Amino acid sequence: MKMNAYVAGVGMTQFGKFLEKGLKTIGTESVTAAIRDAGIEASDLEAAWVGNAAAGLVTGQECIRGQVILRPSGIGQIPIVNVENACASASTAFNQACAMVTAGLYDIVLAVGVEKLYDTDKKKSFAAFSGAVDVEAMAEIMENLKKNAEKTGAKKASGGAGENRSMFMDIYASAARAHMEAYGTTVEQFAGVSAKNSFHGSLNERAQFRQVLSVEEVLASPMIAEPLTRPMCSPIGDGAAAVVIVSEKKKKELGLNNAIRVLSSALHSGWDRGPDEPGVAEFATRKAYEETGYGPEDLSVIELHDASAPAEVMAYESLQLCAKGEGGKLITDGVTRLGGHLPVNTSGGLLRKGHPVGATGIAQIVELTEQLQGRAGKRQVENARIGLAHNGGGSLGTDAAALCVTILEG
């Protein structure tokens, strides 16, 4: 959807393991920061959208998650809309908030994503991910993953999916093996994604993991599901991110000269498509480029959904940064590293910044906003002007269930 809205303020917690903190504490921290950053009061907000994917399973909080999370910030009376859309929950909340501002229904709103995935009972966390597929087809999905692993000689991937790891790592591992077979992509290139993002994450004080890893260290780490070692898999996490969004009229009224314009937010769902038909990521990307008049050659910085290292390589191709099958070369050539032609996941990405699923999409917007405003510190991309966020969620058939591509302009 073509947008005309502005990010006026951002706030984000550190991502990590916070067993002692609840959804309200985590959410309040990000909301308070965003409101302060925008230079407004909570009473100025006219509506709010709250993204969360797994509170019902992990904490037991259902039905009124957003209302519960926002009340400690003094936010009530206004419309509060709860948004659940798998790992794209936060980007969907952002999309809907921007759409309502663009439509002229509100002048100043809040979009926030909050998640707690860590629990003393790890089965709750894994259940949160297992629910992001068609559960009526679960037996068939698991059998297909097992058969594919056995066929390709992937011994670790032949069992344990959904029990001692997220089943999504097996889905990504299967896609990675297919990419390697079809295009000659190497495991070293996948490991290079993790090494690159570990360097970026080391510069981000809000990142869950800040240790710099070499390609060799990534490859020497414990195998999760071939070819994915542990650092090639995004961790679970707790955290929150929030943004204040305003109309052009309100931007001028408040004198927000450094606000970041939202040009497009293309939210789409996967569908039953032909084997050679482009998927939802390609579809949403094309829509976003068409709506803004920008293309991959115009981008300054990207935050994309690297739930696994191979997912980042494949996203390069979906975003038209390179031809199909050539994603690995961008890693080899250092194109997407800080200092390269087009830095990707300067935050550390999901792999190192962390992946509290209901917060991830807005965390991407926070990073891009700070980059475009020139306040990303050691991670700053020189002369950053156009940013793109790519955030997917769930798996249905052969594609993501939901995916959002957003383009911002500084």
N, C-alpha and C positions, 0 to 999 in steps of 0.2 A: 504494500500500500504506500502510495506517495504521501509523505508527511510534511507538515509545517509546524514543528514544535521544537522546543529548545531545552537542553539539559542545563539547569541553573545551578544545581548543587549535587554533590555526590558524597557518599559515606560508605565505609566498608570496615568490617572487623578483620582481625587476623583469622585465617582459616586454620583449623587444627582439631585436636581432640580435647573437648571440653566437657567431660562427664559431669562436672559440678555445675554447669550452666544450663539453663533451660531456654526454650524458644523465646520467651519474653526478654530475658536478659540480653541474649545475642541480638535479637531484632532491634531492641531499643538503642543499643550502641550505634548501629548503622544508621537508623532513622535520625537520631539526635545529631549525628555528624553531618548528614545530608542537609538537614534543615539549617544547621549553623553555616554550612558552606554556601548555601543559597542566600543567606542573610535575611531569612524570613522567620516567622513564628509558626508554630504548629497550628495555631488558630487560623492562619491564612489559607490552609489547604482546603480544597473544595471536594476532593474525592481521593480515594486510595485503592490501589490494586496490590494484592499480596500473593506472591508466588511461593508455593510450598508443594513438595511432591510426596513426602513420606511420613509426615507427623502422625497420621492415623496409625500406621504400623509400628513406628518406633516409640512414640511417646503416648499414644492413645488419644491425642487431641484431634478431634474431627469437627466438621460442620462450621465452626466459627473461628478458624485458626487466625485469620487476619484481625478480627475484632479483638481477640485475646492478646495477640502480639503487639497491637498498636495502642491498646488502652494505657499501658504504663507511660507512654509518651504524651498522654493527654489528648489523644486523637480518638474522637467519637462523634456521634451525631451525623457526620458526613457519610455518604455512601462508601462502604468498604467492600470490595469485591475479592472473593477468594479465587485463586487461579491455580489449577493443578493440570500440568501438561508434561509429565515426566521430566527429563533433564532440561526441557525447554520451558519449564514453568515460569522462571523469572523473565526470560525474553518475551514470553507471551504476555505477562503482566505489563512489561514495558511497552510492547506493541499496542495493547488495548488502551493504556493510559495516553500514549501519544496520539492514537486515533481519535480519542474523545476530545483532546485539546485541538487537534487539527480540524475536527468537525465543528468547533466553536462552542461546545457544550460546557467546557470548563477553561479557566485561565491559569490555574495553578493546582497541580496534583502531585501525588506521591506514587512511586512504584518501588516495591521492595521484594527481595527474595530472601527467604530464611530457611535453614535446614539444620537438623540434628540427625546425624546418621550413626554416630558412635553410641553403643549401648553395651552394658555388661553382658548381654545376650547377643552374640554375634549373628545368630540366626535371624534376628529381627532385621538387621542391616541387609543381609543377603536377600531376605524376603521382599524388601523394598524394591530391589532391582528385578527380582523374578516376576513381580507384578507388572513390569513395564513391557510385557509381551502378551500375546493372546493366551491366557491361562487355560482356556479350553483346548488349546492345541499344545500344551506343555509337553506331554509325553512324546508327541511327534517331533517337536523342536529338539528335545534332549536326545532323542534317538538319532536324528539327522546329524547333530553335532558330534555324537559319538562315532557314527559311521564315517563321517568326513575325517575325523582325527585318525581313526584306524587306517583308513585308506591312504592317508598321506604319511603314515608312520609317526604320528605325533602321540607318543606314549603318555605324557603328562596330561594332554588334553583329552585322553580317552575316558577319563572318569573324574568325578569330584565337582563338576560344574554345578553351581548353585548351592553347594554344600560347604566347601572350604574357600570359595571365591565367588565373586559375582559371575553369573552365567554370561554377562556381556563380554567378559574377557575371552570367553570361548568363541563368541560370535565374532569379535574382532580378530582373534587368532585365526579363525577359519578364513576370513576375508584376506588376512595378511598372507597366508599360505597360497591362496589363489592368485594374489597380486604378484607374488614372487615367481610363481610358475608361469604366469601369463607374460610378464614384462621383464623378468630378470632382476627385479628389485632385490637388494641384499639385506641380510639381517643387520649388517653394519650400518646401512642407511637408516633403518628403523632405530637402531641404538643411537645414531647420531641425533635423532629428534630428541630423545631423552637427555642426551649430553648437552645439546643446545639449550633446552628449556631449563636444565639444572643451572646453567650459567645465568640465564635470565632471572630465575627464581632466587638465586643467591643475592641478587640486587634488590629484592622486594621484601621489605620488612613484614609484610602481611602474608607472605607465602608460608605454606605448611611445612615445606622442606627447603632448606637453604644450602645444603651441601652440594658443591660442584662435583659432577661425575664425568669421567672420561668415557669414551666409547668402550674401552676395554673393561672398565668397571661395570658398566651397564650389562655387557655380555657375560661377565663373570658372576652376576647376581643370580639368586635362585630362580629356576624356571617355574613359571606359573602355568602357561599353556603354550606350547610351541607355536611360533618362535618368540613369544612374549616372556621376557624376564620381569622381575618385580618392578624395576624402574620404568618399564615400558607400559605399565598399567597405572591408571590414575587411582589415587587412594580415596577411600571414603573420608568424610570430614564434616565438621560443624562450622557454621559461619553464616554471615548475612551481608547483604549489600543493598543500598538504597539510592534512589535518585529523585530529585525534585524536577518536575517538568513544567514548563510554562509556555504560554502562547506568545506570539510575536508582540502583541499589544502589551502584555504584562512584562515582557522582557524590556521594552522601551520604558514603560512606566517605572520599573525598578532600577533602570540604568545598568542592566546586566551586560556590559560590553564584552565580557569574556565567555558568555553562554555559548554552548555548542549546538549547532543546528542538526536536528534529525531530519534527514532528507528522505529516507525510505526505510521501511521495516516490512520485509516480505515474509509473512508467516504462512506456511503451507503444510499439508499433510501428505504422507506417502499414499500410494494407490497401487492397485493391481496393474502393473505395467508390463509391456513386452520385454523380453530379455535384452534387446538392444536399445530400448527407449531410455533416454536420460532420466535419472532419478529426481527425488524431491530436492536434493541439494543443488543440482544443476538448474532445476526449474526455478527455485527461489532466487538463486544467484542471478539468473538471466532477468528476472522481474526487477530485482533491485538495480541492476545496471541500466535497464531500460528506463526506469522511473527517475533516475538521477542524471542520466546522460554521461555517467562516469563508467570506466571500465577498469580492468585489473591494472592497466598501465598507469592509472591515475592514483592508485592507492599509496598511502604513506606507511601504514601500519595495520596489522590484522591481529585480532584475537579469535582463534577458532577452537572448535570442539575436539581437542586431543584427548579424548577419554582413553585412548591407547596411542602409542607412538605411530603405528601404521595408519591410524585414523587421520593423523595430521598429514601424512604423505598423500593419502587419498583425497583429503579435502583440498590440497593444492590444486588437484586436477579438477575437482568440482567447481572451484572458484575461478577456473580458467587462468590460473597463474602459469600453467604449462599444459602441454598436450597429455592425453591419457597415457599412463604408464611411465611418465617422465618425472613424477613427483620426487623420487629418490635423488635425482640429479640436483635438485635445488638444495638438498641437504649437503651433498658432496661438495657443491660449489660455494657453500656458505651464504647463499642468497638470502635466507630467512633468519639469519643470526643478526643480532645487534651489530651495526656497522656494515651489514650487507645491503643489497639494493632494496629489499622489502622485508623488514623485520616482522616475524610472526611470533605471537605469544610472548611478548616482552614481559608480561607479568610472571612468567614461568609456566603459564598454561595450566590446564587441569592436572597435568602430570606432576607439577611441582608446587604451584600455587594451591592446588587442592580442588576437590570437586564435591562440595555440599550441594547436591544436585539442584535443589530448589532455589539456590542463590547464584548459581554459576552464570546464567545469562546476564544478570545485572552487574555482576563482578566484571564481566567483559566490558560493559558500557563504562564502568568506573575507570578501568585502565585506559580505555580509548579517550575518554574525556580528559583525563589528566595528561595524556600524551599530546592531545590537540591543544591543550591550554599551556603546554610547555612546563608542566610541573611534575614530571615523572622522575626527577632526580637522576640517579646514575643510569636509569633505564631509558632516559629521554632519547627519542628518535629525532634527529636534526630536521628542522623545518617541517614537522608533521602537520599535514593539512586535511587529509581525508583518511578516515578510519573505517574498517569493516569488521563487524562481529558476525560469527557463524556459530549457531548453537542448536544442536539437535537433541531429540529425546525419544526413547522407546524404540522398539523394533517390531515391525509388523510385515510379514511377507519377506521381501528381499530389500526392504528400505527402512529408513527412520520413520517412526510414526508421526513425528512432528518436527519441524525445522524452521528456524527463523534466521534470515540474513538482514542485517541492519547496516546502513551506511550513514556515517556522521561527518559533518564538515566543520572545521574550526575557522 
